[in-house]
Amino acid sequence: MTQPVRSETIKRTVVYVYTEIQDLVPTFLSHQLEDVKSIVEACEQRDYEKIQILGHNMKGVGSAYGFDAISEIGASLEQCAKERNSEKVRMLAEEVSVYLERVEVVYVQA
């Protein structure tokens, strides 16, 4: 029988975000989770145009909120959609999902 994973054993990714946008961050992260679901659905439907748009949007907004990893993955998603690489798109969607589960936001003054 496997042991349940305890939350303190999961490696967290700390992201420092300015307090000025603190109210916007939960909605931003929620939208990213919804986008991951949309990417998976689009991948199943082979809708690479939609994946490309969602990846492009992630690339643009991630760094604006201080989440550089989301921007980097978004750029990769955009490229993989252009290449019609559904396997890599699924891997990247999973990567975003795991990142969002593990991210810990710390708010700092500008």
C-alpha positions as CSV (number, residue, x, y, z in Angstrom):
1,M,0.0,0.0,0.0
2,T,1.4,3.4,-1.0
3,Q,1.7,6.2,1.5
4,P,-0.2,9.4,0.8
5,V,2.0,12.3,-0.3
6,R,2.3,14.8,2.5
7,S,2.0,18.4,1.5
8,E,5.4,19.3,3.0
9,T,7.1,16.8,0.8
10,I,5.9,18.5,-2.4
11,K,8.5,20.9,-3.7
12,R,7.1,24.4,-3.9
13,T,8.0,27.0,-6.4
14,V,8.1,30.5,-4.8
15,V,7.1,33.5,-6.9
16,Y,7.5,37.0,-5.5
17,V,4.8,39.3,-6.6
18,Y,4.3,43.0,-5.8
19,T,1.5,43.8,-3.4
20,E,0.0,46.3,-5.8
21,I,-1.4,43.4,-7.9
22,Q,-2.2,41.1,-5.0
23,D,-5.9,41.3,-5.6
24,L,-5.5,40.2,-9.3
25,V,-3.3,37.2,-8.7
26,P,-5.9,34.6,-7.6
27,T,-8.0,35.4,-10.7
28,F,-5.0,35.2,-12.9
29,L,-4.0,31.8,-11.5
30,S,-7.6,30.6,-11.9
31,H,-7.7,31.7,-15.5
32,Q,-4.4,29.8,-16.1
33,L,-6.0,26.6,-14.8
34,E,-9.0,27.1,-17.1
35,D,-6.6,27.7,-20.0
36,V,-4.9,24.4,-19.3
37,K,-8.2,22.6,-19.5
38,S,-8.9,24.4,-22.8
39,I,-5.5,23.4,-24.2
40,V,-6.1,19.8,-23.3
41,E,-9.6,19.9,-25.0
42,A,-8.2,21.7,-28.0
43,C,-5.4,19.1,-28.3
44,E,-8.0,16.3,-28.3
45,Q,-9.8,18.1,-31.1
46,R,-6.5,18.9,-32.9
47,D,-7.4,22.6,-32.7
48,Y,-3.8,23.9,-33.0
49,E,-4.9,27.4,-33.8
50,K,-6.7,27.6,-30.4
51,I,-3.6,26.1,-28.6
52,Q,-1.4,28.6,-30.4
53,I,-3.6,31.5,-29.2
54,L,-3.7,30.3,-25.6
55,G,0.0,29.7,-25.6
56,H,0.6,33.2,-27.0
57,N,-1.6,34.7,-24.3
58,M,0.2,32.8,-21.6
59,K,3.5,34.0,-23.0
60,G,2.3,37.6,-22.8
61,V,0.7,37.7,-19.4
62,G,2.9,35.4,-17.3
63,S,5.8,37.7,-16.9
64,A,3.5,40.7,-16.5
65,Y,2.3,39.1,-13.3
66,G,5.7,37.8,-12.2
67,F,5.2,34.2,-13.4
68,D,8.1,33.8,-15.8
69,A,7.6,30.0,-16.0
70,I,4.1,30.5,-17.4
71,S,5.5,32.8,-20.1
72,E,8.2,30.3,-21.0
73,I,5.8,27.4,-21.2
74,G,3.3,29.5,-23.1
75,A,6.0,30.3,-25.7
76,S,6.8,26.6,-26.0
77,L,3.0,25.8,-26.4
78,E,2.7,28.4,-29.1
79,Q,5.7,26.8,-31.0
80,C,4.4,23.2,-30.5
81,A,1.0,24.2,-31.8
82,K,2.7,25.7,-34.9
83,E,4.5,22.3,-35.4
84,R,1.2,20.4,-34.6
85,N,3.1,18.4,-32.0
86,S,0.2,17.1,-29.8
87,E,2.4,14.9,-27.6
88,K,4.5,17.9,-26.6
89,V,1.4,20.1,-26.1
90,R,0.0,17.5,-23.7
91,M,3.3,17.4,-21.8
92,L,3.5,21.2,-21.6
93,A,-0.2,21.4,-20.4
94,E,0.7,18.9,-17.6
95,E,3.8,21.0,-16.8
96,V,1.7,24.2,-16.3
97,S,-0.8,22.2,-14.2
98,V,1.9,20.9,-11.9
99,Y,3.5,24.3,-11.7
100,L,0.2,25.9,-10.7
101,E,-0.3,23.2,-8.0
102,R,3.1,23.9,-6.6
103,V,3.4,27.6,-6.9
104,E,3.6,29.6,-3.7
105,V,3.0,33.3,-4.0
106,V,4.9,35.7,-1.7
107,Y,3.8,39.3,-1.8
108,V,6.4,42.0,-1.5
109,Q,6.4,45.8,-1.5
110,A,7.7,47.5,-4.6
